[in-house]
Amino acid sequence: MTSMLVASLREKAPLEALADIAAARETLEAEAALQVRRAREQGCSWEAIAAALGISRQAAHKKYAGRVEPRRRGRFWASGDR
């Protein structure tokens, strides 16, 4: 999949390819956040998620914890605990 995408980008003018890369990056980041949330909801550890992403556990937690955890916390915390 990646090699086909790169090949198609290399056929385009540089500025067109860069615009496509920016759009793809935004889409992939949103999808990554969704998949991280799904993984956390299924009980996956930050360590396992980080390994799948090819980054450190600390980097994964820093990047995604604020985007995925509040939804989960809301189910378990009483309103006075916040």
Protein Blocks (a to p, Z undefined) as FASTA:
>chain_A
ZZmmmmmmmmpcfklmmmmmmmmmmmmmmmmmmmmmmmmmnopafklmmmmnopafklmm
mmmmmmmmmmmmmmmpcfklZZ
